[in-house]
């Protein structure tokens, strides 16, 4: 029916790419507006600041993207960040010098462990992801507050603080960790068999199962990975704020979800990409930065965030409706 | 007979491509007009225009001798046009009465008069010749009962034109008879029915005239009594299909699958049969007889409570689909959209789902190889797509089914189970699938086919197992095939 340039066209203009290109334009326009209206925006310190601000959320968003594509959701990442923040800090105290690898392993394992519990409840006990991770949100938070008696850990060692804050090639390490995780997420989703299975489970779980895919195993592993990434984020956060604070992470899951959704991940599962999420993260970061420069309170930011989410999903719904109309 | 509908010279284009080239359609009072054609012939577009879902680019619609515009489905309903869809969407938690009167409830100051609604509902249902409690919830009804309620609903709107889209594709033989009785009642009320169906064998029983579309053109309109099935097919596909059910010289060899006393509580029991190499084994039976349950147990989608399965003589414990696949079985499921395809994925994604791992290296995808494999299968099965990147949800039913088949063929199975493989697929595509089955058995594979279409089973199977209410009612050899025998076995134990 369509002309012969259909072959290349249909390869490029599949659903994800349209959403992605839309996102890119939105980001460019947004940044342009910022740059023109606020001279302070396009400065190196400010841009570096934006990247620092988005890195933690960015890492969480990568994990969330993977979970959302599989058709699930993880509301507990904020609490897992708190747990691993304290855990990492504990192994990074100045008075107890452990080799740096120890806090890394401890934090990531702690996160992976909690994520694995999520995964077990969802994949093998049949709990709805919303319910299981909601329960984990409260349990993990309660646990870490209990263990620390609600008091943060201070006096972390210099090497530990350097993990996030030392500069490498002009950018703080924190940003490089985010980049690595981005690449990890991209490769996992797009270049591995496991990634294909994630999309298959999210697209049609029954069909995936009948095709021989170990759906339960896939789900369990996804939540474990998301937890592990939250664990890493917690460590990087501890390093960044130079303390192990059990109260951090409140609301982080919502930011992660927001970034993914703005980036085009469907809450129904089966579609989405890391690149889209990256732009979602960037857009949120630019907006936040803009509000900071303008001196507007964070409450305005929250309202704006909500509007942006609705806007992004609205545009996406319209795009899908138009697409199906033209094909029927 | 009075004429109630005249659609003249309807033209319609989508994105610059003309899909209807000036099609006519006439419907008279109290008649059943069968509308047939391959997928893509233009039937659904014509009906969408009649239903007000879309507007024609040119042409006229004359309803009861008055020229009309049909702007939207709500107006169409008020003009007397109603549709009984292929996929029914009642509201499951509501009762029959509530569904029937949805949007026009009997109410005073906001409180619904349920008693009155239920009384009215009983009247309408009785008119259709059915006796169901109006307080039953929609979700508890069978597909056939849901269909009857839909028809009663259309009646209650005073519809004069009823469009039925593949009404018999999901109901049993006896329910089909009930439907035909209901249609006769509708006819006597003067209601005109446009009957869309791929089941050409049914048409002589129910249709008065038949209209054939092909590639957006009206090919012919004839009285049902003046035209043969062969002629209809020829008009539909413009080529002679000499054999609807192509024969093949398959050699039946050793036993590849043996089932002994298989039982699953509440679903089936005492099931024993065997399957041979090169054989096409049909499974007949009414809906609910347990056919799908048995084959999905063989494949590993369910676990049996007791009984044994032997594959190539070896006792097999198959508890998950992946084990079934390892045992070289393939399960082409009943509902491809629900169970067979990832509708969010591309054609390629769906085709290579099962072999992705096999073709991977250390867990990483080998895109070049899998793309080549997908292209090969698309060519081999003649799947009509623009490219392997096209999303499967946009393919026609027949092509979707081919994608599912392609997926399974790539696993190189020895035993292939087909569950209602040609449901909702047009004649041309059906024959392609039959030919494919023949190729498979000629290669020495074994095939199990579940079908509710008896002519189809009789046409393609070497042996037929008949199931009735979870038990094996009988096994027929080719020389014993007859519709009566199968019906009899399916209805009794």
Interface residues (C-beta under 8 A of the other chain):
Chain A: X1 X2 X6 X7 X10 X11 X14 X15 X191 X192 X193 X194 X195 X196 X197 X199 X200 X202 X203 X204 X206 X207 X208 X209 X210 X211 X212 X213 X214 X270 X271 X326 X327 X328
Chain B: X14 X15 X17 X299 X301 X320 X321 X322 X324 X325 X331 X333 X338 X339 X340 X341 X342 X343 X344 X345 X346 X349 X353 X354 X356 X357 X360 X363 X364 X365 X386 X387 X389 X390 X391 X394 X407
